[in-house]
Amino acid sequence: MSEQQVVVLGAGMVGVCTALHLQRRGCTVILIDKGEAGGETSYGNAGIIQREAVEPYAFPRDFLSLFNVASKRDTAVNYHLRALPQYVRPLFHYWANSAPSRYGAIAQAYRTLIEHSISEHSVLIEQSNAHDLITRTGWIQAFRSPHLLDAASRRAERLSDYGVTSQTLDRTALQAQEPALQNTLIGGIHWLQPWCCNEPGELVQRYLATFIRLGGQLLRGDARTLRQAGAGWAVQTEHGPIEAAQAVVALGPWSAQLLQAIDYRLPLFAKRGYHAHFTGGATLSRPVMDAEKGYMLAPMKRGTRLTTGAEFAPLTAPATPVQLTKVQTAARQILALGAQLESTPWLGARPCTGDMKPIIGPAPLHKGLWFNFGHAHQGFTLGPVSGRLLAEMMVGEETVVEAGAFDAGRF
Ligand SMILES: Cc1cc2nc3c(=O)[nH]c(=O)nc-3n(C[C@H](O)[C@H](O)[C@H](O)COP(=O)(O)OP(=O)(O)OC[C@H]3O[C@@H](n4cnc5c(N)ncnc54)[C@H](O)[C@@H]3O)c2cc1C
């Protein structure tokens, strides 16, 4: 079996980009997914390629924020009380790594990936003829309180040190950018560089179409059947067992299930999120976040997509879309939303790690097994550069960024 034969498990943004980058480097790649490519987390997100996200979401450490989360006053966060015991270990990692003494180095590594987010997507968008899905007018983080807008403006100024460009908008400037917004919002930060996608799942499918046009294959199968076979790996698919010298785990929030079965104890957890679409109302020209209420409104092909913040609950627990209900009231204060399209909201999960960085690199305990998951709030952004980084490591090329910071061995 040639080292160049690779099976990539999971056809979300991360898996498809990994497959494309391996293919570009001469590998014969089979993608395996239980469903459609880009049909899960990579479908349901807000579609922003977040060049401004040079600092990953830290765990709140001040008393007031913690109190608001614990008492469920903060609409950005919800949790299932019964799930908390299984969250203790990863949340402890998350909390400890959010301390200023550790967070600086984490953000420094994180931004090496973020810096390549637009440029790496750009190559694939061009190759996949997907310009029609993309707008290049940034997104707006909007505020209701002057002191929070001032603080955000100071932060934006600081982030300019990392090449992030933004403009602080007062109420008039915000209205000029997005005339449909009500004046409940007093201004915002316009992040100028990010690109936005009006159908995130379709972008993954366009990338997949490029992969298939260039000779790749997508097969339906269950990644949980992965087994070592001789010097390589085997997995069951609808077309029978597939064998390859190397396997990549790119299962997003489902990666944890597979890893537990093969004895990895990594601090992984899910931050669930919901969305619903609204039609027949006023429209936005770019995504707007109501920062103090913790939700995003993003213009999509299907209507305005309202996405919620984080819910700490197991992947398989029943949906509890209480945040969606709460923030819908807030959203109607800032935009005439129109009617909700779906009777059942979409539910997905951000695949998170205890130190906010994705895990990209070789599996410490198994030869020929590789990891690419844990991209949390920015997997749609980071799919292409992560795919490139892992492919370079697998074929022994010089890497686009320093890879050590993303190695699974750090836990
Ligand atoms: C509400 C919300 C808003 C977000 N907004 C943004 C944003 O604006 N920008 C951004 O960059 N990120 C955003 N994110 C995060 C982003 O969506 C994720 O980080 C990213 O989609 C993860 O991609 P992935 O390929 O790792 O996982 P996924 O897209 O979930 O792909 C994993 C794949 O594995 C497959 N799979 C699972 N189990 C099996 C199995 N047993 N066998 C075979 N296949 C299997 C699934 O079918 C799926 O296709 C958001 C997330 C949420 C929830």
The ligand as a Gaussian input file, in Angstrom:
#p B3LYP/6-31G(d) Opt

LIG

0 1
 C      -24.010000      28.897000      15.266000
 C      -22.598000      28.793000      14.736000
 C      -22.037000      29.881000      14.051000
 C      -20.732000      29.804000      13.549000
 N      -20.221000      30.838000      12.799000
 C      -18.973000      30.734000      12.269000
 C      -18.450000      31.759000      11.432000
 O      -19.122000      32.743000      11.103000
 N      -17.170000      31.615000      10.961000
 C      -16.402000      30.534000      11.270000
 O      -15.250000      30.474000      10.855000
 N      -16.899000      29.506000      12.008000
 C      -18.151000      29.594000      12.527000
 N      -18.648000      28.578000      13.297000
 C      -17.790000      27.407000      13.582000
 C      -17.687000      26.496000      12.379000
 O      -18.963000      26.267000      11.828000
 C      -17.044000      25.161000      12.767000
 O      -15.845000      25.392000      13.472000
 C      -16.704000      24.351000      11.518000
 O      -17.832000      24.213000      10.696000
 C      -16.162000      22.987000      11.879000
 O      -15.910000      22.326000      10.648000
 P      -15.505000      20.810000      10.636000
 O      -15.241000      20.429000       9.237000
 O      -14.444000      20.572000      11.644000
 O      -16.819000      20.053000      11.216000
 P      -18.196000      19.693000      10.479000
 O      -18.585000      20.714000       9.491000
 O      -19.179000      19.338000      11.537000
 O      -17.812000      18.382000       9.671000
 C      -17.675000      17.134000      10.326000
 C      -18.198000      16.074000       9.367000
 O      -18.012000      14.799000       9.982000
 C      -19.112000      13.986000       9.587000
 N      -19.269000      12.870000      10.542000
 C      -19.597000      12.942000      11.847000
 N      -19.639000      11.693000      12.376000
 C      -19.335000      10.827000      11.381000
 C      -19.192000       9.427000      11.321000
 N      -19.382000       8.618000      12.372000
 N      -18.835000       8.885000      10.137000
 C      -18.641000       9.661000       9.037000
 N      -18.755000      10.989000       9.043000
 C      -19.091000      11.582000      10.208000
 C      -20.308000      14.930000       9.619000
 O      -21.367000      14.427000       8.831000
 C      -19.697000      16.218000       9.090000
 O      -19.899000      16.364000       7.696000
 C      -19.963000      28.631000      13.791000
 C      -20.541000      27.539000      14.454000
 C      -21.846000      27.612000      14.923000
 C      -22.441000      26.420000      15.609000

